[in-house]
Amino acid sequence: MDTNKLDMYFLNNTKYFPADKVALIRDKMQHADDSRYMMISSVELKDPTTMMLISIFLGEFGVDQFMLGNTGKGVLKLLTGGLCGILWIIDFCTISKKTKELNYNKIMQVL
C-alpha cells in the first residue's frame, strides 16, 4: 500500500484503535495490496468519545451495548436499569476500551 495513503489513514483514525495494536495494524496494512485500501476505508469505525457520551447519558437503558452489538447485555441493562446502576458504572469505565477493541476486530477481519 502507498505510504502516503497509509499515513493519512492513521493520522485520521489512530484514536479509534487500542494504542498497543496500532503498530500491528500498520504492519498488516503495509503488506496489503492497494485494492484492500478501499475495503479498509469503507469499514465503519465507532468513535470511543461518542460511545462514552452515549454510555453516560443512555447507558442505564443499554443503548451503548446495543450499539456495540451486545444485544443480550443491552436487554439486561434495559430491564434492570443497568442492574440498579452497577453495570452502568462498570460499562461507563470500560466502554472506550471495548469500542476500540471492536474497531480493531473489524479491521482485522478485512485484513
Secondary structure, DSSP 8 states (H G I E B T S, - for coil): --HHHHHHHHHHHGGGS-GGGHHHHHHHHHHS-HHHHHHHHTS----HHHHHHHHHHHGGGTHHHHHHT-HHHHHHHHHHHHHHTHHHHHHHHHHHHHHHHHHHHHHHHH-
